[in-house]
């Protein structure tokens, strides 16, 4: 916890206290508990001819590393809508979601900056892939030729789950 943390309600200083089974930040003035939560993100493994679309990051953290396209959700946004928006922004592709692959907890750069990542499988509806915001390059990878310089732990986990699904070891969840 940062030593200069203050309460967003009253401006009082936050203290580390053991509350509800774990260390939490509690306001020394108004007593409010400041819960830490992961930021929700949505990503898509866009599949075409058995290959998955990955993007090379043109922003920090992990500038230059390969990543599954996606991003942070807006406050009111459902992951299924947010991921379609993010993929269009990053790749120019209009996609259709085909299944829910998995949900992964990860960190974004800093150790304590947690993300909750909803990963979908998707297919291309229209558009030509072109690198757009935050992305310098796009490429399609077969399951056996995935790049080794992936940005995030959740990239490795989701791609491993995709490989398992391709081998028939588990079935991604149908979307209702
Ligand atoms: Zn307070």
Backbone and ligand atoms as CSV (ligand in chain L), in Angstrom:
chain,resi,resn,atom,element,x,y,z
A,1,UNK,N,N,0.850,-1.202,0.000
A,1,UNK,CA,C,0.000,0.000,0.000
A,1,UNK,C,C,0.875,1.237,0.000
A,2,UNK,N,N,0.458,2.266,-0.734
A,2,UNK,CA,C,1.230,3.503,-0.751
A,2,UNK,C,C,1.072,4.206,0.589
A,3,UNK,N,N,2.157,4.810,1.096
A,3,UNK,CA,C,2.119,5.438,2.414
A,3,UNK,C,C,1.317,6.729,2.399
A,4,UNK,N,N,1.071,7.280,1.192
A,4,UNK,CA,C,0.384,8.552,1.086
A,4,UNK,C,C,-1.048,8.380,0.599
A,5,UNK,N,N,-1.677,7.263,0.964
A,5,UNK,CA,C,-3.039,7.020,0.505
A,5,UNK,C,C,-4.037,7.737,1.418
A,6,UNK,N,N,-5.040,8.340,0.778
A,6,UNK,CA,C,-6.060,9.069,1.538
A,6,UNK,C,C,-7.450,8.596,1.124
A,7,UNK,N,N,-8.392,8.784,2.016
A,7,UNK,CA,C,-9.766,8.367,1.793
A,7,UNK,C,C,-10.405,9.226,0.707
A,8,UNK,N,N,-11.035,8.558,-0.286
A,8,UNK,CA,C,-11.675,9.302,-1.372
A,8,UNK,C,C,-12.996,9.929,-0.908
A,9,UNK,N,N,-13.469,9.557,0.270
A,9,UNK,CA,C,-14.724,10.136,0.789
A,9,UNK,C,C,-14.460,11.369,1.646
A,10,UNK,N,N,-13.504,11.253,2.582
A,10,UNK,CA,C,-13.332,12.329,3.559
A,10,UNK,C,C,-11.928,12.907,3.579
A,11,UNK,N,N,-11.001,12.313,2.874
A,11,UNK,CA,C,-9.632,12.833,2.854
A,11,UNK,C,C,-8.784,12.364,4.020
A,12,UNK,N,N,-9.357,11.564,4.895
A,12,UNK,CA,C,-8.582,11.023,6.012
A,12,UNK,C,C,-7.503,10.066,5.522
A,13,UNK,N,N,-6.507,9.817,6.357
A,13,UNK,CA,C,-5.435,8.920,5.920
A,13,UNK,C,C,-5.887,7.463,6.059
A,14,UNK,N,N,-5.408,6.642,5.138
A,14,UNK,CA,C,-5.762,5.225,5.140
A,14,UNK,C,C,-4.730,4.447,5.932
A,15,UNK,N,N,-5.210,3.526,6.740
A,15,UNK,CA,C,-4.340,2.645,7.512
A,15,UNK,C,C,-4.602,1.206,7.107
A,16,UNK,N,N,-3.535,0.418,7.178
A,16,UNK,CA,C,-3.663,-1.009,6.911
A,16,UNK,C,C,-4.225,-1.679,8.153
A,17,UNK,N,N,-5.377,-2.358,8.014
A,17,UNK,CA,C,-5.964,-3.050,9.160
A,17,UNK,C,C,-6.462,-4.419,8.738
A,18,UNK,N,N,-6.499,-5.334,9.704
A,18,UNK,CA,C,-6.988,-6.679,9.426
A,18,UNK,C,C,-8.508,-6.678,9.569
A,19,UNK,N,N,-9.219,-6.762,8.432
A,19,UNK,CA,C,-10.681,-6.685,8.419
A,19,UNK,C,C,-11.222,-7.805,7.539
A,20,UNK,N,N,-12.244,-8.479,8.013
A,20,UNK,CA,C,-12.919,-9.506,7.232
A,20,UNK,C,C,-11.935,-10.525,6.645
A,21,UNK,N,N,-11.016,-10.925,7.475
A,21,UNK,CA,C,-10.152,-12.038,7.102
A,21,UNK,C,C,-8.892,-11.705,6.339
A,22,UNK,N,N,-8.637,-10.411,6.062
A,22,UNK,CA,C,-7.384,-10.066,5.377
A,22,UNK,C,C,-7.047,-8.600,5.590
A,23,UNK,N,N,-5.792,-8.234,5.268
A,23,UNK,CA,C,-5.334,-6.852,5.402
A,23,UNK,C,C,-6.059,-5.981,4.386
A,24,UNK,N,N,-6.631,-4.872,4.862
A,24,UNK,CA,C,-7.320,-3.945,3.964
A,24,UNK,C,C,-6.964,-2.519,4.357
A,25,UNK,N,N,-7.249,-1.588,3.423
A,25,UNK,CA,C,-7.055,-0.177,3.716
A,25,UNK,C,C,-8.333,0.373,4.338
A,26,UNK,N,N,-8.193,0.970,5.524
A,26,UNK,CA,C,-9.347,1.508,6.241
A,26,UNK,C,C,-9.076,2.970,6.564
A,27,UNK,N,N,-10.085,3.830,6.383
A,27,UNK,CA,C,-9.917,5.246,6.671
A,27,UNK,C,C,-9.836,5.459,8.174
A,28,UNK,N,N,-8.798,6.190,8.608
A,28,UNK,CA,C,-8.615,6.430,10.040
A,28,UNK,C,C,-9.613,7.450,10.561
A,29,UNK,N,N,-10.288,8.179,9.658
A,29,UNK,CA,C,-11.239,9.198,10.111
A,29,UNK,C,C,-12.687,8.690,10.054
A,30,UNK,N,N,-13.137,8.233,8.856
A,30,UNK,CA,C,-14.561,7.859,8.731
A,30,UNK,C,C,-14.785,6.348,8.814
A,31,UNK,N,N,-13.721,5.571,8.808
A,31,UNK,CA,C,-13.858,4.131,9.002
A,31,UNK,C,C,-14.206,3.354,7.753
A,32,UNK,N,N,-14.331,4.040,6.625
A,32,UNK,CA,C,-14.689,3.344,5.390
A,32,UNK,C,C,-13.591,2.352,4.992
A,33,UNK,N,N,-14.015,1.164,4.593
A,33,UNK,CA,C,-13.058,0.165,4.099
A,33,UNK,C,C,-12.880,0.388,2.602
A,34,UNK,N,N,-11.631,0.544,2.165
A,34,UNK,CA,C,-11.365,0.750,0.735
A,34,UNK,C,C,-10.948,-0.588,0.123
A,35,UNK,N,N,-11.912,-1.265,-0.476
A,35,UNK,CA,C,-11.661,-2.574,-1.062
A,35,UNK,C,C,-10.838,-2.418,-2.333
A,36,UNK,N,N,-9.961,-3.375,-2.552
A,36,UNK,CA,C,-9.205,-3.417,-3.811
A,36,UNK,C,C,-9.862,-4.425,-4.736
A,37,UNK,N,N,-10.099,-4.032,-5.957
A,37,UNK,CA,C,-10.709,-4.943,-6.918
A,37,UNK,C,C,-9.900,-4.971,-8.200
A,38,UNK,N,N,-10.007,-6.097,-8.896
A,38,UNK,CA,C,-9.379,-6.201,-10.209
A,38,UNK,C,C,-10.175,-5.371,-11.217
A,39,UNK,N,N,-9.468,-4.821,-12.212
A,39,UNK,CA,C,-10.160,-4.104,-13.287
A,39,UNK,C,C,-10.638,-5.102,-14.340
A,40,UNK,N,N,-11.904,-5.007,-14.758
A,40,UNK,CA,C,-12.407,-5.949,-15.753
A,40,UNK,C,C,-11.942,-5.623,-17.170
A,41,UNK,N,N,-11.527,-6.660,-17.867
A,41,UNK,CA,C,-11.061,-6.548,-19.252
A,41,UNK,C,C,-11.729,-7.655,-20.065
A,42,UNK,N,N,-11.833,-7.441,-21.364
A,42,UNK,CA,C,-12.360,-8.475,-22.249
A,42,UNK,C,C,-11.451,-8.604,-23.465
A,43,UNK,N,N,-11.191,-9.845,-23.863
A,43,UNK,CA,C,-10.274,-10.136,-24.965
A,43,UNK,C,C,-10.910,-11.198,-25.859
A,44,UNK,N,N,-10.407,-11.272,-27.088
A,44,UNK,CA,C,-10.945,-12.287,-27.998
A,44,UNK,C,C,-9.819,-12.999,-28.736
A,45,UNK,N,N,-9.925,-14.327,-28.770
A,45,UNK,CA,C,-9.088,-15.108,-29.664
A,45,UNK,C,C,-9.872,-15.224,-30.957
A,46,UNK,N,N,-9.506,-14.386,-31.924
A,46,UNK,CA,C,-10.196,-14.374,-33.215
A,46,UNK,C,C,-9.550,-15.448,-34.077
A,47,UNK,N,N,-10.365,-16.408,-34.508
A,47,UNK,CA,C,-9.843,-17.576,-35.213
A,47,UNK,C,C,-10.261,-17.515,-36.686
A,48,UNK,N,N,-9.283,-17.746,-37.569
A,48,UNK,CA,C,-9.571,-17.842,-39.000
A,48,UNK,C,C,-8.717,-18.948,-39.591
A,49,UNK,N,N,-9.336,-19.903,-40.250
A,49,UNK,CA,C,-8.623,-21.044,-40.834
A,49,UNK,C,C,-7.733,-21.742,-39.799
A,50,UNK,N,N,-8.224,-21.861,-38.573
A,50,UNK,CA,C,-7.482,-22.570,-37.536
A,50,UNK,C,C,-6.351,-21.787,-36.911
A,51,UNK,N,N,-6.218,-20.505,-37.286
A,51,UNK,CA,C,-5.149,-19.667,-36.731
A,51,UNK,C,C,-5.753,-18.577,-35.866
A,52,UNK,N,N,-4.975,-18.148,-34.875
A,52,UNK,CA,C,-5.443,-17.125,-33.939
A,52,UNK,C,C,-4.747,-15.794,-34.240
A,53,UNK,N,N,-5.505,-14.734,-34.135
A,53,UNK,CA,C,-4.979,-13.391,-34.396
A,53,UNK,C,C,-4.337,-12.832,-33.125
A,54,UNK,N,N,-3.069,-12.452,-33.243
A,54,UNK,CA,C,-2.382,-11.774,-32.134
A,54,UNK,C,C,-1.912,-10.407,-32.611
A,55,UNK,N,N,-1.738,-9.506,-31.650
A,55,UNK,CA,C,-1.309,-8.139,-31.978
A,55,UNK,C,C,-0.012,-7.837,-31.235
A,56,UNK,N,N,0.856,-7.055,-31.908
A,56,UNK,CA,C,2.088,-6.633,-31.236
A,56,UNK,C,C,1.831,-5.289,-30.558
A,57,UNK,N,N,2.085,-5.212,-29.266
A,57,UNK,CA,C,1.749,-4.018,-28.494
A,57,UNK,C,C,2.643,-2.842,-28.868
A,58,UNK,N,N,2.013,-1.666,-29.028
A,58,UNK,CA,C,2.763,-0.433,-29.293
A,58,UNK,C,C,2.628,0.526,-28.114
A,59,UNK,N,N,2.311,-0.027,-26.945
A,59,UNK,CA,C,2.228,0.763,-25.709
A,59,UNK,C,C,2.854,-0.032,-24.571
A,60,UNK,N,N,3.223,0.700,-23.524
A,60,UNK,CA,C,3.665,0.045,-22.287
A,60,UNK,C,C,2.432,-0.358,-21.466
A,61,UNK,N,N,2.491,-1.348,-20.606
A,61,UNK,CA,C,3.658,-2.201,-20.398
A,61,UNK,C,C,3.793,-3.246,-21.509
A,62,UNK,N,N,4.970,-3.842,-21.545
A,62,UNK,CA,C,5.277,-4.897,-22.525
A,62,UNK,C,C,5.192,-4.389,-23.960
A,63,UNK,N,N,5.734,-3.220,-24.178
A,63,UNK,CA,C,5.857,-2.658,-25.534
A,63,UNK,C,C,6.597,-3.660,-26.422
A,64,UNK,N,N,6.034,-3.953,-27.608
A,64,UNK,CA,C,6.716,-4.833,-28.556
A,64,UNK,C,C,6.420,-6.309,-28.370
A,65,UNK,N,N,5.719,-6.660,-27.297
A,65,UNK,CA,C,5.374,-8.072,-27.072
A,65,UNK,C,C,4.046,-8.402,-27.762
A,66,UNK,N,N,3.879,-9.693,-28.074
A,66,UNK,CA,C,2.621,-10.157,-28.664
A,66,UNK,C,C,1.556,-10.302,-27.587
A,67,UNK,N,N,0.311,-10.051,-27.984
A,67,UNK,CA,C,-0.782,-9.996,-27.016
A,67,UNK,C,C,-2.071,-10.459,-27.711
A,68,UNK,N,N,-2.989,-10.974,-26.923
A,68,UNK,CA,C,-4.334,-11.248,-27.434
A,68,UNK,C,C,-5.079,-9.917,-27.459
A,69,UNK,N,N,-5.711,-9.552,-28.584
A,69,UNK,CA,C,-6.371,-8.245,-28.622
A,69,UNK,C,C,-7.547,-8.170,-27.646
A,70,UNK,N,N,-7.744,-6.963,-27.135
A,70,UNK,CA,C,-8.802,-6.720,-26.154
A,70,UNK,C,C,-8.449,-5.502,-25.333
A,71,UNK,N,N,-9.124,-5.310,-24.224
A,71,UNK,CA,C,-8.793,-4.150,-23.413
A,71,UNK,C,C,-9.728,-3.962,-22.236
A,72,UNK,N,N,-9.574,-2.809,-21.606
A,72,UNK,CA,C,-10.353,-2.489,-20.407
A,72,UNK,C,C,-11.782,-2.135,-20.792
A,73,UNK,N,N,-12.707,-2.577,-19.964
A,73,UNK,CA,C,-14.117,-2.275,-20.195
A,73,UNK,C,C,-14.469,-0.902,-19.644
A,74,UNK,N,N,-15.429,-0.255,-20.303
A,74,UNK,CA,C,-16.029,0.937,-19.733
A,74,UNK,C,C,-16.895,0.510,-18.547
A,75,UNK,N,N,-17.217,1.464,-17.671
A,75,UNK,CA,C,-17.875,1.124,-16.404
A,75,UNK,C,C,-19.180,0.355,-16.601
A,76,UNK,N,N,-19.979,0.755,-17.597
A,76,UNK,CA,C,-21.315,0.178,-17.751
A,76,UNK,C,C,-21.339,-0.912,-18.819
A,77,UNK,N,N,-20.170,-1.273,-19.337
A,77,UNK,CA,C,-20.114,-2.093,-20.543
A,77,UNK,C,C,-20.065,-3.596,-20.240
A,78,UNK,N,N,-20.913,-4.365,-20.909
A,78,UNK,CA,C,-20.830,-5.827,-20.805
A,78,UNK,C,C,-19.585,-6.299,-21.555
A,79,UNK,N,N,-18.888,-7.327,-21.021
A,79,UNK,CA,C,-17.679,-7.807,-21.708
A,79,UNK,C,C,-17.917,-8.177,-23.172
A,80,UNK,N,N,-19.081,-8.756,-23.466
A,80,UNK,CA,C,-19.357,-9.189,-24.844
A,80,UNK,C,C,-19.453,-7.995,-25.796
A,81,UNK,N,N,-19.885,-6.854,-25.301
A,81,UNK,CA,C,-19.928,-5.651,-26.130
A,81,UNK,C,C,-18.556,-4.977,-26.165
A,82,UNK,N,N,-17.903,-4.928,-25.020
A,82,UNK,CA,C,-16.603,-4.262,-24.936
A,82,UNK,C,C,-15.557,-4.922,-25.814
A,83,UNK,N,N,-15.589,-6.230,-25.896
A,83,UNK,CA,C,-14.560,-6.911,-26.678
A,83,UNK,C,C,-14.751,-6.652,-28.172
A,84,UNK,N,N,-16.003,-6.581,-28.626
A,84,UNK,CA,C,-16.257,-6.276,-30.039
A,84,UNK,C,C,-15.743,-4.868,-30.368
A,85,UNK,N,N,-15.994,-3.913,-29.466
A,85,UNK,CA,C,-15.504,-2.547,-29.642
A,85,UNK,C,C,-13.969,-2.507,-29.667
A,86,UNK,N,N,-13.344,-3.192,-28.714
A,86,UNK,CA,C,-11.881,-3.167,-28.623
A,86,UNK,C,C,-11.221,-3.786,-29.861
A,87,UNK,N,N,-11.774,-4.894,-30.339
A,87,UNK,CA,C,-11.174,-5.571,-31.498
A,87,UNK,C,C,-11.301,-4.684,-32.738
A,88,UNK,N,N,-12.428,-4.004,-32.866
A,88,UNK,CA,C,-12.597,-3.094,-34.005
A,88,UNK,C,C,-11.580,-1.959,-33.921
A,89,UNK,N,N,-11.379,-1.410,-32.721
A,89,UNK,CA,C,-10.433,-0.301,-32.545
A,89,UNK,C,C,-9.001,-0.739,-32.843
A,90,UNK,N,N,-8.638,-1.940,-32.381
A,90,UNK,CA,C,-7.240,-2.363,-32.488
A,90,UNK,C,C,-6.898,-2.975,-33.839
A,91,UNK,N,N,-7.878,-3.624,-34.468
A,91,UNK,CA,C,-7.559,-4.431,-35.651
A,91,UNK,C,C,-8.373,-4.066,-36.893
A,92,UNK,N,N,-9.425,-3.267,-36.730
A,92,UNK,CA,C,-10.288,-2.937,-37.856
A,92,UNK,C,C,-11.274,-4.031,-38.221
A,93,UNK,N,N,-11.281,-5.123,-37.469
A,93,UNK,CA,C,-12.145,-6.252,-37.800
A,93,UNK,C,C,-13.447,-6.188,-37.025
A,94,UNK,N,N,-14.530,-6.518,-37.726
A,94,UNK,CA,C,-15.816,-6.719,-37.070
A,94,UNK,C,C,-15.914,-8.211,-36.762
A,95,UNK,N,N,-16.128,-8.552,-35.487
A,95,UNK,CA,C,-16.119,-9.967,-35.099
A,95,UNK,C,C,-17.472,-10.398,-34.550
A,96,UNK,N,N,-17.652,-11.720,-34.541
A,96,UNK,CA,C,-18.805,-12.336,-33.891
A,96,UNK,C,C,-18.265,-13.320,-32.854
A,97,UNK,N,N,-18.769,-13.216,-31.617
A,97,UNK,CA,C,-18.308,-14.105,-30.554
A,97,UNK,C,C,-18.929,-15.481,-30.741
A,98,UNK,N,N,-18.115,-16.535,-30.540
A,98,UNK,CA,C,-18.618,-17.890,-30.750
A,98,UNK,C,C,-18.685,-18.703,-29.457
A,99,UNK,N,N,-17.876,-18.357,-28.450
A,99,UNK,CA,C,-17.882,-19.105,-27.184
A,99,UNK,C,C,-17.100,-18.326,-26.135
A,100,UNK,N,N,-17.329,-18.703,-24.883
A,100,UNK,CA,C,-16.525,-18.158,-23.786
A,100,UNK,C,C,-15.392,-19.145,-23.515
A,101,UNK,N,N,-14.154,-18.712,-23.700
A,101,UNK,CA,C,-13.012,-19.610,-23.516
A,101,UNK,C,C,-12.660,-19.763,-22.041
A,102,UNK,N,N,-12.552,-18.639,-21.329
A,102,UNK,CA,C,-12.165,-18.719,-19.920
A,102,UNK,C,C,-12.069,-17.349,-19.285
A,103,UNK,N,N,-11.858,-17.340,-17.975
A,103,UNK,CA,C,-11.709,-16.105,-17.207
A,103,UNK,C,C,-10.411,-16.226,-16.413
A,104,UNK,N,N,-9.550,-15.210,-16.499
A,104,UNK,CA,C,-8.212,-15.281,-15.941
A,104,UNK,C,C,-7.919,-14.040,-15.106
A,105,UNK,N,N,-7.372,-14.245,-13.921
A,105,UNK,CA,C,-6.913,-13.132,-13.091
A,105,UNK,C,C,-5.441,-12.892,-13.419
A,106,UNK,N,N,-5.069,-11.633,-13.575
A,106,UNK,CA,C,-3.703,-11.310,-13.983
A,106,UNK,C,C,-3.321,-9.960,-13.389
A,107,UNK,N,N,-2.106,-9.503,-13.671
A,107,UNK,CA,C,-1.709,-8.148,-13.306
A,107,UNK,C,C,-1.317,-7.397,-14.563
A,108,UNK,N,N,-1.465,-6.077,-14.508
A,108,UNK,CA,C,-1.173,-5.227,-15.675
A,108,UNK,C,C,0.038,-4.380,-15.330
A,109,UNK,N,N,1.212,-4.859,-15.673
A,109,UNK,CA,C,2.421,-4.098,-15.344
A,109,UNK,C,C,2.747,-4.196,-13.870
A,110,UNK,N,N,2.229,-3.275,-13.066
A,110,UNK,CA,C,2.547,-3.246,-11.644
A,110,UNK,C,C,2.004,-4.496,-10.950
A,111,UNK,N,N,2.736,-4.937,-9.943
A,111,UNK,CA,C,2.414,-6.174,-9.245
A,111,UNK,C,C,1.019,-6.162,-8.631
A,112,UNK,N,N,0.582,-5.012,-8.127
A,112,UNK,CA,C,-0.697,-4.983,-7.405
A,112,UNK,C,C,-1.830,-4.406,-8.245
A,113,UNK,N,N,-1.594,-4.249,-9.551
A,113,UNK,CA,C,-2.641,-3.730,-10.433
A,113,UNK,C,C,-3.326,-4.914,-11.108
A,114,UNK,N,N,-4.347,-5.411,-10.466
A,114,UNK,CA,C,-4.965,-6.660,-10.917
A,114,UNK,C,C,-5.987,-6.428,-12.020
A,115,UNK,N,N,-6.068,-7.410,-12.927
A,115,UNK,CA,C,-7.081,-7.393,-13.982
A,115,UNK,C,C,-7.857,-8.705,-13.936
A,116,UNK,N,N,-9.137,-8.632,-14.269
A,116,UNK,CA,C,-9.989,-9.808,-14.410
A,116,UNK,C,C,-10.345,-9.902,-15.885
A,117,UNK,N,N,-9.832,-10.923,-16.551
A,117,UNK,CA,C,-9.870,-10.974,-18.015
A,117,UNK,C,C,-10.844,-12.030,-18.515
A,118,UNK,N,N,-11.860,-11.574,-19.227
A,118,UNK,CA,C,-12.846,-12.469,-19.829
A,118,UNK,C,C,-12.408,-12.710,-21.274
A,119,UNK,N,N,-12.118,-13.967,-21.601
A,119,UNK,CA,C,-11.613,-14.298,-22.937
A,119,UNK,C,C,-12.661,-15.060,-23.745
A,120,UNK,N,N,-12.992,-14.511,-24.895
A,120,UNK,CA,C,-13.943,-15.138,-25.812
A,120,UNK,C,C,-13.204,-15.759,-26.993
A,121,UNK,N,N,-13.877,-16.704,-27.633
A,121,UNK,CA,C,-13.477,-17.125,-28.972
A,121,UNK,C,C,-14.359,-16.367,-29.952
A,122,UNK,N,N,-13.816,-16.030,-31.124
A,122,UNK,CA,C,-14.576,-15.222,-32.074
A,122,UNK,C,C,-14.161,-15.567,-33.489
A,123,UNK,N,N,-15.016,-15.131,-34.435
A,123,UNK,CA,C,-14.675,-15.264,-35.852
A,123,UNK,C,C,-14.891,-13.917,-36.529
A,124,UNK,N,N,-14.276,-13.757,-37.692
A,124,UNK,CA,C,-14.364,-12.489,-38.413
A,124,UNK,C,C,-15.675,-12.435,-39.189
A,125,UNK,N,N,-16.376,-11.321,-39.054
A,125,UNK,CA,C,-17.576,-11.090,-39.839
A,125,UNK,C,C,-17.235,-10.261,-41.079
A,126,UNK,N,N,-16.470,-9.211,-40.881
A,126,UNK,CA,C,-16.086,-8.362,-42.012
A,126,UNK,C,C,-14.877,-7.509,-41.631
A,127,UNK,N,N,-14.310,-6.883,-42.657
A,127,UNK,CA,C,-13.172,-5.991,-42.437
A,127,UNK,C,C,-11.860,-6.639,-42.809
A,128,UNK,N,N,-10.871,-5.804,-43.064
A,128,UNK,CA,C,-9.519,-6.267,-43.356
A,128,UNK,C,C,-8.653,-5.922,-42.159
A,129,UNK,N,N,-7.861,-6.907,-41.668
A,129,UNK,CA,C,-7.045,-6.604,-40.491
A,129,UNK,C,C,-5.988,-5.537,-40.774
A,130,UNK,N,N,-5.951,-4.535,-39.923
A,130,UNK,CA,C,-4.925,-3.490,-40.003
A,130,UNK,C,C,-4.607,-3.061,-38.579
A,131,UNK,N,N,-3.331,-2.878,-38.267
A,131,UNK,CA,C,-2.992,-2.449,-36.911
A,131,UNK,C,C,-3.466,-1.021,-36.674
A,132,UNK,N,N,-4.236,-0.816,-35.610
A,132,UNK,CA,C,-4.740,0.527,-35.311
A,132,UNK,C,C,-4.242,0.951,-33.931
A,133,UNK,N,N,-5.133,1.444,-33.087
A,133,UNK,CA,C,-4.706,2.046,-31.828
A,133,UNK,C,C,-3.912,1.058,-30.973
A,134,UNK,N,N,-2.782,1.498,-30.451
A,134,UNK,CA,C,-1.978,0.758,-29.477
A,134,UNK,C,C,-1.300,-0.491,-30.038
A,135,UNK,N,N,-1.357,-0.679,-31.365
A,135,UNK,CA,C,-0.877,-1.923,-31.972
A,135,UNK,C,C,0.015,-1.587,-33.158
A,136,UNK,N,N,1.166,-2.291,-33.294
A,136,UNK,CA,C,2.069,-2.003,-34.411
A,136,UNK,C,C,2.021,-3.066,-35.499
A,137,UNK,N,N,1.502,-4.249,-35.185
A,137,UNK,CA,C,1.549,-5.360,-36.144
A,137,UNK,C,C,0.489,-6.390,-35.763
A,138,UNK,N,N,-0.057,-7.043,-36.789
A,138,UNK,CA,C,-1.021,-8.128,-36.572
A,138,UNK,C,C,-0.512,-9.364,-37.286
A,139,UNK,N,N,-0.804,-10.548,-36.726
A,139,UNK,CA,C,-0.452,-11.774,-37.440
A,139,UNK,C,C,-1.328,-12.916,-36.954
A,140,UNK,N,N,-1.490,-13.903,-37.839
A,140,UNK,CA,C,-2.276,-15.106,-37.532
A,140,UNK,C,C,-1.310,-16.238,-37.225
A,141,UNK,N,N,-1.566,-16.962,-36.131
A,141,UNK,CA,C,-0.653,-18.019,-35.698
A,141,UNK,C,C,-1.401,-19.345,-35.559
A,142,UNK,N,N,-0.793,-20.400,-36.091
A,142,UNK,CA,C,-1.319,-21.743,-35.873
A,142,UNK,C,C,-0.988,-22.171,-34.441
A,143,UNK,N,N,-1.737,-23.160,-33.919
A,143,UNK,CA,C,-1.519,-23.562,-32.511
A,143,UNK,C,C,-0.081,-23.998,-32.212
A,144,UNK,N,N,0.608,-24.548,-33.206
A,144,UNK,CA,C,1.956,-25.064,-32.946
A,144,UNK,C,C,3.046,-24.032,-33.252
A,145,UNK,N,N,2.665,-22.827,-33.642
A,145,UNK,CA,C,3.695,-21.829,-33.981
A,145,UNK,C,C,3.456,-20.502,-33.260
A,146,UNK,N,N,2.959,-20.595,-32.033
A,146,UNK,CA,C,2.689,-19.381,-31.256
A,146,UNK,C,C,3.994,-18.703,-30.859
A,147,UNK,N,N,4.013,-17.371,-30.826
A,147,UNK,CA,C,5.246,-16.676,-30.424
A,147,UNK,C,C,5.540,-16.905,-28.941
A,148,UNK,N,N,6.799,-16.818,-28.581
A,148,UNK,CA,C,7.207,-17.067,-27.193
A,148,UNK,C,C,7.251,-15.785,-26.376
A,149,UNK,N,N,7.274,-14.639,-27.080
A,149,UNK,CA,C,7.335,-13.365,-26.348
A,149,UNK,C,C,5.936,-12.767,-26.225
A,150,UNK,N,N,5.151,-13.387,-25.338
A,150,UNK,CA,C,3.802,-12.906,-25.059
A,150,UNK,C,C,3.852,-11.942,-23.872
A,151,UNK,N,N,2.908,-10.987,-23.874
A,151,UNK,CA,C,2.963,-9.910,-22.880
A,151,UNK,C,C,2.580,-10.383,-21.480
A,152,UNK,N,N,1.474,-11.104,-21.376
A,152,UNK,CA,C,0.887,-11.337,-20.060
A,152,UNK,C,C,0.726,-12.828,-19.766
A,153,UNK,N,N,0.704,-13.143,-18.471
A,153,UNK,CA,C,0.489,-14.529,-18.047
A,153,UNK,C,C,-0.837,-15.040,-18.602
A,154,UNK,N,N,-1.861,-14.163,-18.609
A,154,UNK,CA,C,-3.176,-14.594,-19.110
A,154,UNK,C,C,-3.130,-14.906,-20.602
A,155,UNK,N,N,-2.213,-14.271,-21.357
A,155,UNK,CA,C,-2.043,-14.640,-22.771
A,155,UNK,C,C,-1.629,-16.104,-22.880
A,156,UNK,N,N,-0.635,-16.491,-22.067
A,156,UNK,CA,C,-0.165,-17.883,-22.101
A,156,UNK,C,C,-1.282,-18.840,-21.681
A,157,UNK,N,N,-2.012,-18.455,-20.619
A,157,UNK,CA,C,-3.066,-19.339,-20.103
A,157,UNK,C,C,-4.189,-19.517,-21.116
A,158,UNK,N,N,-4.615,-18.402,-21.722
A,158,UNK,CA,C,-5.736,-18.479,-22.666
A,158,UNK,C,C,-5.328,-19.254,-23.921
A,159,UNK,N,N,-4.105,-19.019,-24.406
A,159,UNK,CA,C,-3.661,-19.726,-25.609
A,159,UNK,C,C,-3.472,-21.214,-25.327
A,160,UNK,N,N,-3.036,-21.539,-24.103
A,160,UNK,CA,C,-2.921,-22.944,-23.726
A,160,UNK,C,C,-4.309,-23.587,-23.678
A,161,UNK,N,N,-5.282,-22.846,-23.145
A,161,UNK,CA,C,-6.647,-23.379,-23.105
A,161,UNK,C,C,-7.213,-23.535,-24.517
A,162,UNK,N,N,-6.873,-22.603,-25.401
A,162,UNK,CA,C,-7.309,-22.734,-26.806
A,162,UNK,C,C,-6.709,-23.995,-27.428
A,163,UNK,N,N,-5.408,-24.234,-27.174
A,163,UNK,CA,C,-4.768,-25.456,-27.686
A,163,UNK,C,C,-5.449,-26.693,-27.124
A,164,UNK,N,N,-5.790,-26.662,-25.828
A,164,UNK,CA,C,-6.484,-27.803,-25.207
A,164,UNK,C,C,-7.849,-28.002,-25.859
A,165,UNK,N,N,-8.539,-26.904,-26.126
A,165,UNK,CA,C,-9.856,-27.007,-26.762
A,165,UNK,C,C,-9.716,-27.585,-28.169
A,166,UNK,N,N,-8.644,-27.176,-28.889
A,166,UNK,CA,C,-8.412,-27.695,-30.239
A,166,UNK,C,C,-8.151,-29.202,-30.208
A,167,UNK,N,N,-7.545,-29.692,-29.121
A,167,UNK,CA,C,-7.263,-31.125,-28.984
A,167,UNK,C,C,-8.473,-31.877,-28.440
A,168,UNK,N,N,-9.565,-31.156,-28.164
A,168,UNK,CA,C,-10.777,-31.790,-27.656
A,168,UNK,C,C,-10.732,-32.099,-26.181
A,169,UNK,N,N,-9.807,-31.452,-25.433
A,169,UNK,CA,C,-9.671,-31.757,-24.005
A,169,UNK,C,C,-10.682,-31.002,-23.149
A,170,UNK,N,N,-11.231,-29.921,-23.664
A,170,UNK,CA,C,-12.368,-29.316,-22.994
A,170,UNK,C,C,-13.153,-28.497,-24.006
A,171,UNK,N,N,-14.409,-28.217,-23.652
A,171,UNK,CA,C,-15.308,-27.521,-24.557
A,171,UNK,C,C,-15.579,-26.124,-24.027
A,172,UNK,N,N,-15.176,-25.084,-24.768
A,172,UNK,CA,C,-15.491,-23.711,-24.343
A,172,UNK,C,C,-17.002,-23.535,-24.186
A,173,UNK,N,N,-17.374,-22.641,-23.267
A,173,UNK,CA,C,-18.786,-22.491,-22.902
A,173,UNK,C,C,-19.575,-21.774,-24.008
A,174,UNK,N,N,-20.732,-22.347,-24.326
A,174,UNK,CA,C,-21.595,-21.727,-25.338
A,174,UNK,C,C,-22.131,-20.395,-24.813
A,175,UNK,N,N,-22.345,-19.460,-25.718
A,175,UNK,CA,C,-22.913,-18.164,-25.343
A,175,UNK,C,C,-24.418,-18.229,-25.503
A,176,UNK,N,N,-25.118,-17.667,-24.527
A,176,UNK,CA,C,-26.587,-17.715,-24.594
A,176,UNK,C,C,-27.107,-16.515,-25.356
L,1,ZN,ZN,ZN,-12.749,8.561,5.185
